[in-house]
Amino acid sequence: MAGQVRREVLAHADRPDARTSAAEARTQEGIALQTSMMAGLISQQIANEPDASFEDGRFIRLLPTVLEMFYQHYSPTRGNS
């Protein structure tokens, strides 16, 4: 599971909009938010379905969605339509 989590995080980090907004996401708020989201998903998964795979786990399979929400929030074009 850890390998799949790492691949998902790296895949999202390679997006151009993620790199552009990296400075903003590195603020104390951004760091606290991302670590809280990741810890929450992992804690829920381990507590409720410790043997489930990344694809089948009720909580950890939400990682791509959570990362997308994080990057959308810190997107450099957020609020611009």
Residue pairs with C-beta under 8 A, 6 or more apart in sequence:
1 45
1 53
1 54
1 57
1 60
4 54
4 60
5 38
5 42
5 54
5 60
5 63
8 63
8 64
8 67
9 63
9 67
12 18
12 64
12 67
12 68
12 71
13 19
15 71
17 71
17 75
17 76
17 77
18 25
18 71
20 76
21 71
21 74
21 75
21 76
24 30
24 74
24 76
25 31
25 34
25 70
25 71
25 74
30 74
33 70
33 73
34 70
37 66
37 70
38 63
38 66
41 59
41 60
41 62
41 63
41 66
42 59
42 60
44 58
44 59
45 52
45 57
45 58
45 59
45 60
48 58
48 59
49 56
49 57
49 58
49 59
52 58
52 60
54 60
54 61
54 63
55 61
72 78
